[in-house]
Amino acid sequence: MDRRKFIKAAGIQAGALLAARESADASNRAPSKIRTRASIPEVVVVGAGAFGLWTAYHLQRLGHQVALVDLYGPGNSRATSADETRGIRTGYGENELWSRWAKVAVERWQAWDVEWGTTMFTRTGDICMRAEWDGFLANTTATWDKVGVRYERVSADEIRYRYPQINVDAFTVGVYEPDAGVAKARYACLTLADRFRELGGAITIGHADLGDRTSDRLDSIALRPGGSLSAQTFIFAVGPWFPKLMPDLMGGKIRIPMGHVYYYGAPPGDLRFNAPNCPSYNFPGVTGWPILDHDSRGFRVRTGGRQGDDPDTSVRWIDEQYHEPARRILIDHFPDLADAPLLETRCCHYELSSSNNFIIDQHPEFSNVWIAGGGSAEGFKFGPVLGPYIANRVTGREDDPELADTFRIPSE
């Protein structure tokens, strides 16, 4: 496709779909393709992670009756969005769509906090440091220039001056993104679930399987331990459960490694490692952020993890054999935390798509079934963007074919 035309279209979609209260007023919208049937929900969303919750919320806000089904419930410890915090940055090299949408997502996280009176998002700023000015930094800043993200190019000396608690001897240059921040993941999921219920949405805890069908339409999902749920439209947003639920369609399209997260305690009374005194950070192979007000989990370090297996039975405990890389980050870059106590660990599945992009597409066998997932380790931050997009796409309010093409179920 023509790159310039696509980026222009993507930018228009990001702005149009995500205006502050666009989804609140359904009266000015085009007619929905979904038809109401008495006594049953119009839409069933399976999966109460970031994709499913934001989609269900926006559909309900648009005036549709939505039922949300999850195997363990919103914010549960098995979910991809299970960790306490998630970084919200906009740097994706040459990926202009993701950077543009991430910029809008940052704005929307803050807007939802204002509207709801919550503190889901904390602005920390973010530094990305490298040994030299490399292709990633060059591509990222070029993309930021196009989409309007604020940033500063900074030297190691400048970082030492601003943040003397960070050792950047291994680096010479980097970029600072002042509007980046951190969202409280579990809290955000629980908050969103409450807002969904307040709008009249229903949440069911149970195991969902494909149920009865008529020709190319799914009539219901089967629930375990018993029962079923009928609807006009079904959206499956099950993250790392896709290969289990739909092995023929998604088994080769999603892999589910596990990320390792560590929270360390700063010395008593030492606020140098709290926001806003310390930014979030991105060094090769590691990301993390400071201790947050309204959260206080600890100083966060995320390292590479291990290959995942069954998301229902995976052990989320991080064995001590994996702890050394995270401790090495403290020793090398935050020396005053070298002996900091490890307060807690988190381990969660990612779902990495074979296209390295989100998957938002119709099921090839059903005209009324949609697939939404493939967060590829970044999906949570895009929730306030993806929710309106998926809701409008499923109901026929959004029909940009070029944008839709980027989110197709991968063919390989």
SVG drawing of the C-alpha trace seen along z (x, -y; Angstrom):
<svg xmlns="http://www.w3.org/2000/svg" viewBox="-37 -18 68 46">
<polyline fill="none" stroke="black" stroke-width="0.4" points="0.0,0.0 1.1,-3.6 2.9,-4.4 2.1,-8.1 -1.6,-7.4 -1.7,-4.7 0.0,-6.9 -2.4,-9.8 -5.4,-7.4 -4.1,-5.9 -3.6,-9.4 -7.1,-10.4 -8.5,-7.2 -6.6,-7.7 -7.8,-11.2 -11.4,-10.6 -12.0,-7.4 -10.4,-8.5 -11.8,-12.0 -12.5,-12.5 -16.2,-11.7 -16.9,-10.4 -18.0,-7.0 -20.4,-8.5 -22.8,-9.8 -24.2,-7.0 -27.1,-9.1 -24.9,-10.7 -23.4,-7.5 -24.1,-5.4 -26.6,-2.6 -25.0,0.4 -24.8,3.8 -25.8,5.4 -29.5,6.1 -31.1,6.2 -32.8,9.5 -35.0,9.4 -33.7,11.0 -30.2,11.7 -27.1,9.5 -26.3,8.1 -22.6,8.7 -20.6,11.3 -17.0,10.5 -14.9,13.4 -11.8,12.3 -11.5,9.6 -8.0,8.4 -7.1,5.0 -8.5,5.8 -11.8,7.3 -12.4,4.8 -11.9,1.7 -13.9,3.1 -16.8,4.2 -16.8,0.8 -17.0,-1.2 -19.7,1.0 -21.8,0.6 -21.1,-3.1 -22.3,-3.2 -25.6,-1.8 -25.2,1.9 -26.0,4.6 -22.8,6.5 -22.0,9.6 -18.3,10.1 -17.1,13.6 -13.7,14.4 -12.3,17.7 -11.0,16.1 -12.3,12.6 -10.9,9.1 -7.4,8.4 -6.7,12.1 -3.2,13.2 -3.1,15.5 -3.9,12.7 -1.5,10.9 -2.5,7.7 -1.9,9.2 1.1,7.3 0.7,4.3 2.1,1.8 2.7,1.3 4.9,-1.3 3.2,-3.7 5.8,-4.9 5.6,-5.9 9.0,-4.7 8.6,-2.0 11.3,-2.8 9.7,-3.1 6.3,-2.0 4.4,-5.2 0.9,-3.8 1.9,-2.4 3.7,-5.6 0.8,-7.7 -1.7,-5.5 0.5,-5.4 0.6,-9.2 -3.2,-9.3 -3.3,-6.5 -1.1,-8.6 -3.6,-11.5 -6.6,-9.2 -5.2,-7.5 -4.9,-11.0 -8.4,-12.0 -10.0,-8.9 -8.3,-9.7 -9.9,-13.2 -13.3,-11.9 -13.4,-9.0 -11.4,-10.6 -8.9,-7.8 -5.1,-7.6 -4.5,-4.9 -1.7,-6.8 1.4,-8.4 3.6,-10.6 7.2,-9.7 9.1,-10.7 11.3,-8.0 14.9,-7.8 16.2,-5.4 20.0,-5.1 22.4,-3.5 26.1,-3.1 25.9,-5.1 23.4,-6.8 21.9,-3.7 19.2,-2.8 16.5,-2.4 17.1,-5.9 17.3,-7.4 14.2,-5.8 12.3,-6.5 13.1,-10.2 12.3,-10.5 8.9,-8.9 8.3,-11.2 9.0,-14.2 6.3,-13.0 3.6,-12.3 4.3,-15.1 5.8,-13.4 7.8,-15.7 11.4,-14.5 14.9,-15.6 18.2,-14.2 20.3,-13.8 23.9,-12.9 25.2,-10.7 26.5,-13.8 23.1,-15.4 21.5,-12.3 24.2,-12.3 23.4,-15.9 19.6,-15.4 19.6,-11.9 22.9,-11.3 21.4,-8.1 21.6,-6.5 24.9,-5.1 25.1,-5.7 28.9,-5.0 28.1,-2.4 26.2,-4.9 26.9,-8.0 23.6,-9.2 19.9,-8.7 16.4,-10.3 14.1,-11.6 10.3,-11.4 8.8,-13.7 5.2,-12.7 5.7,-8.9 4.5,-7.3 3.3,-4.2 -0.2,-2.8 -1.4,-0.6 -2.5,2.5 -4.5,4.5 -6.1,1.4 -7.0,0.2 -8.6,3.5 -10.7,3.6 -11.7,-0.1 -12.7,0.5 -14.8,3.5 -16.6,1.4 -17.4,-1.3 -18.6,1.4 -21.0,2.7 -22.2,-0.8 -23.3,-1.2 -25.3,2.0 -22.8,4.5 -22.7,8.0 -19.6,10.0 -19.7,13.8 -16.9,16.0 -16.7,19.3 -15.0,21.3 -16.2,20.4 -16.1,22.7 -17.6,22.3 -21.2,23.5 -24.1,24.0 -23.9,22.6 -26.2,22.1 -24.5,22.0 -21.8,19.4 -23.1,17.8 -22.2,18.7 -25.4,18.9 -24.0,19.3 -21.0,20.1 -21.0,23.1 -20.1,22.3 -18.5,24.6 -19.5,25.9 -22.8,25.5 -25.1,23.3 -24.7,21.3 -24.9,17.7 -26.4,16.5 -25.8,13.2 -25.8,11.6 -22.1,10.9 -19.1,12.6 -15.7,11.1 -12.9,13.4 -10.1,11.4 -8.4,14.3 -4.7,13.4 -2.4,16.4 -5.4,18.7 -6.0,18.4 -3.8,21.4 -5.8,23.5 -9.3,22.2 -8.7,22.1 -5.7,24.3 -6.3,24.7 -6.7,21.0 -4.4,19.5 -2.0,22.2 0.7,21.2 0.0,17.5 0.6,16.8 3.5,17.7 3.3,17.1 6.7,16.5 6.7,15.3 8.2,12.0 9.9,11.6 9.3,8.6 11.0,7.7 10.1,5.0 12.9,3.8 12.7,1.7 14.6,-1.6 16.3,-2.5 14.0,-3.9 13.4,-7.6 15.3,-7.7 13.0,-9.2 15.6,-9.4 14.0,-6.3 10.4,-7.6 8.6,-9.4 9.1,-12.2 12.6,-12.1 13.5,-9.2 12.2,-8.5 11.2,-5.2 14.1,-3.8 15.0,-1.7 18.4,-0.2 19.3,2.7 17.5,5.8 15.7,4.2 13.0,1.7 11.7,0.4 10.4,-2.5 10.5,-4.3 8.3,-3.7 4.9,-5.3 2.8,-7.3 -0.6,-5.7 1.0,-2.3 4.3,-1.9 5.1,1.6 8.8,0.8 11.4,0.0 10.6,2.1 13.0,4.1 11.8,6.2 14.2,8.6 13.8,11.4 11.9,14.3 11.4,17.9 9.3,19.8 5.7,20.1 3.4,23.1 -0.2,23.6 -1.5,20.3 -3.9,22.1 -1.2,24.1 2.0,22.0 3.8,21.3 4.0,17.5 6.6,17.7 10.1,16.7 12.6,19.2 15.8,17.8 17.8,19.2 16.4,16.3 17.1,13.5 20.7,12.7 20.1,10.6 17.7,8.2 20.2,7.8 22.9,7.1 20.8,4.2 20.8,2.6 24.5,3.2 25.4,1.7 22.9,-1.1 21.5,-1.9 24.4,-1.1 22.7,-2.5 20.1,0.2 22.6,3.0 21.7,4.6 18.0,3.6 15.6,6.2 13.5,8.0 9.9,7.2 8.0,9.3 8.1,10.8 5.6,11.0 5.5,13.3 3.0,13.1 2.4,14.5 2.8,12.3 1.1,13.2 3.4,12.4 1.7,12.6 3.6,13.9 2.8,10.6 4.3,8.5 1.1,6.5 -2.3,6.6 -4.9,9.1 -8.3,7.6 -10.2,9.5 -13.3,11.6 -13.1,15.4 -12.8,17.0 -15.6,19.5 -18.1,17.2 -19.7,14.0 -20.5,12.8 -17.3,13.8 -14.3,11.5 -10.8,12.1 -9.0,9.3 -5.5,10.0 -1.9,10.3 -0.8,7.6 2.8,8.5 4.0,7.3 2.6,3.8 -1.2,4.2 -2.1,3.0 -1.0,-0.6 -3.1,-0.8 -6.3,0.2 -7.9,-3.3 -7.2,-3.3 -8.0,0.3 -11.3,0.3 -13.0,-2.4 -11.4,-1.0 -12.6,2.5 -16.1,1.4 -16.5,-0.8 -15.1,1.8 -17.4,4.6 -20.5,2.4 -19.7,1.1 -18.9,-2.4 -15.3,-2.1 -14.5,-0.7 -11.1,-1.8 -9.9,1.1 -6.2,0.1 -6.1,-0.1 -8.1,3.2 -5.6,4.9 -2.7,4.3 -4.6,6.2 -5.6,9.3 -5.1,12.8 -1.6,13.7 -1.5,16.1 1.8,17.7"/>
</svg>
